[in-house]
Amino acid sequence: MIYSLNGTLIHTQPGLAVIECGGVGFRCATTTNTMHKLPKLGDKAMLYTYLSVREDALDLFGFADEKELSCFRMLISVNGVGPKAALSILSESGPEKFALYVASGDSKSLTRAQGVGPKLAQRIVLELRDKISGEQAAAGFADIGAVPTASGNAEEAVNALGVLGYTRSEAALAVGRCESSLPVEEIIKQALKLLMK
């Protein structure tokens, strides 16, 4: 119903931004990532929005870009994930890392978000894995294409880094930045250098 707001930023507090458009202040719940991208008070601001309609309330959620809005919509489509949990997940990871966690099956990293337990994290990965893989190119997620999904040297390197204690998504991201035609040992060495930084 309300796709975006473009106006003056008149108030902020943790997890909340108010944008005045045509004399009306729209209160938007938002993520910490979006809060960091907002201009200073009194400046022009634009947020992509999602309007949640419930029996007892109309809640507006605002996001700095369409990637974050897309991830929010996907998250709230999962049974048991409400807007509050979705904001918590996106605040903790951001849209790119969230998509990477889901695409690589890393439910453990999702549990870092407040209010997200292991069972809910596993359900999110299970329900969204195919959706993320199918929509990642259309949504324009930068680093998701780097996730090695094919078997081969890259996959072996990801598994080896997992044995060393790195999460699957951390390992996949580092290995994705290495040349996949290199021998497994060389990929692991380069990935470890990236992970140490």
C-alpha positions in Angstrom: 0.0 0.0 0.0 2.7 2.5 1.0 5.8 1.6 -1.1 8.2 4.3 0.1 8.4 7.6 2.0 10.4 10.6 0.8 10.5 13.6 3.1 12.3 15.2 6.0 13.8 13.1 8.8 12.4 14.7 12.0 13.1 12.2 14.7 15.2 9.1 15.4 15.6 6.7 18.3 17.0 3.2 18.4 15.1 1.1 15.9 12.8 4.0 14.9 12.8 6.8 12.4 10.1 9.4 11.7 9.9 11.0 8.2 7.6 13.9 7.6 5.9 13.9 4.2 3.3 16.6 3.4 3.0 17.7 7.0 2.4 14.1 8.3 5.1 12.3 10.3 5.3 8.6 9.5 6.8 6.5 12.2 8.9 3.6 10.8 10.4 0.7 12.8 13.7 -0.1 11.2 17.0 -2.0 11.5 20.3 -0.7 12.9 21.8 -0.9 9.3 19.2 1.5 8.0 19.6 3.8 11.0 23.3 4.1 10.2 22.5 5.1 6.6 20.0 7.8 7.6 21.0 11.5 7.2 21.1 13.9 10.1 17.8 15.3 11.5 16.3 18.0 9.2 17.7 16.5 6.0 15.8 14.7 3.2 15.4 11.0 3.7 13.9 8.2 1.7 12.8 4.8 3.0 11.3 1.8 1.3 8.4 0.6 3.4 6.3 -2.3 4.4 2.8 -1.8 6.0 1.8 -4.5 8.4 -2.0 -4.6 9.0 -3.2 -6.4 12.1 -6.5 -6.4 13.9 -5.3 -4.0 16.5 -2.6 -2.0 14.7 -1.1 -0.6 11.5 2.7 -0.8 11.7 5.1 0.8 9.2 8.6 -0.6 8.7 11.2 1.3 6.8 14.4 0.2 5.0 17.3 2.0 3.3 17.2 -0.2 0.2 15.1 -2.7 -1.6 17.4 -5.6 -0.7 16.6 -5.2 2.9 12.9 -4.8 2.2 13.0 -8.0 0.1 14.7 -9.9 2.9 12.2 -8.6 5.5 9.3 -9.8 3.3 10.9 -13.2 2.9 11.6 -13.5 6.6 8.0 -12.6 7.7 6.7 -15.2 5.2 8.3 -17.9 7.4 5.9 -19.5 9.9 6.9 -18.2 13.4 8.9 -15.2 12.2 7.2 -11.9 13.1 8.3 -8.4 12.2 10.3 -8.0 15.4 12.3 -11.1 14.8 12.9 -10.1 11.1 14.2 -6.7 12.2 16.4 -8.4 14.8 17.9 -10.7 12.2 18.5 -8.0 9.6 20.0 -5.7 12.3 22.4 -8.4 13.3 23.5 -9.4 9.8 22.3 -7.1 7.0 20.7 -8.4 3.8 23.8 -9.7 2.1 25.1 -11.7 5.1 21.5 -12.9 5.8 21.2 -14.2 2.2 24.6 -15.8 2.5 23.7 -17.6 5.7 20.5 -19.0 4.2 22.1 -19.9 0.8 25.0 -21.8 2.6 22.7 -23.4 5.2 24.3 -21.7 8.1 21.5 -21.6 10.6 23.9 -21.2 13.6 24.8 -17.6 12.5 21.2 -16.6 12.5 20.9 -17.4 16.2 23.1 -14.4 17.0 20.0 -12.3 16.5 18.0 -11.6 19.6 15.0 -13.8 20.0 16.0 -16.3 17.3 16.6 -19.8 18.7 18.1 -22.8 16.8 14.8 -24.3 15.8 13.5 -21.0 14.3 16.9 -20.5 12.5 16.7 -24.0 11.0 13.1 -23.3 9.8 14.2 -20.0 8.2 17.0 -21.8 6.3 14.8 -24.7 5.3 12.0 -22.5 4.0 14.0 -19.8 2.3 17.0 -21.7 0.9 15.5 -22.3 -2.5 13.9 -18.9 -2.6 17.2 -17.1 -1.8 19.1 -19.2 -4.4 16.4 -18.4 -7.0 16.0 -14.7 -6.3 19.6 -13.8 -5.4 20.5 -12.7 -8.9 17.3 -10.7 -9.4 17.7 -9.0 -6.0 21.3 -8.1 -6.8 23.0 -9.5 -3.8 26.7 -8.8 -4.5 28.6 -11.6 -2.8 26.0 -14.4 -2.9 27.3 -15.5 -6.3 30.6 -16.2 -4.6 29.1 -19.0 -2.5 30.5 -22.2 -3.9 27.7 -24.6 -4.5 29.3 -27.0 -7.0 31.5 -29.9 -5.9 35.2 -29.6 -6.4 38.2 -27.8 -4.9 36.1 -24.9 -3.6 33.7 -27.2 -1.8 36.5 -29.3 -0.3 38.2 -26.1 0.9 34.9 -24.9 2.5 34.6 -28.3 4.3 38.2 -28.1 5.5 37.7 -24.6 6.9 34.6 -25.9 8.7 36.8 -28.5 10.4 39.0 -25.6 11.5 36.1 -24.0 13.3 34.8 -21.5 10.8 31.1 -21.3 10.1 30.0 -22.5 6.6 29.1 -19.0 5.5 32.4 -17.5 6.7 34.3 -20.2 4.9 32.1 -20.0 1.7 32.6 -16.2 1.5 36.4 -16.4 1.9 36.7 -19.3 -0.6 34.4 -17.5 -3.0 37.0 -14.7 -3.2 39.8 -17.2 -4.2 40.5 -18.6 -7.7 38.6 -21.9 -7.8 41.0 -23.5 -10.3 43.8 -23.5 -7.7 44.7 -26.7 -5.8 42.6 -27.3 -2.6 45.6 -26.5 -0.3 46.3 -23.2 -2.0 42.6 -22.2 -1.8 42.7 -23.0 1.9 45.8 -20.9 2.5 44.4 -17.9 0.6 41.0 -18.2 2.4 42.8 -18.4 5.8 44.7 -15.2 5.0 41.3 -13.5 4.2 39.7 -14.8 7.4 42.6 -13.6 9.5 42.1 -10.0 8.4 
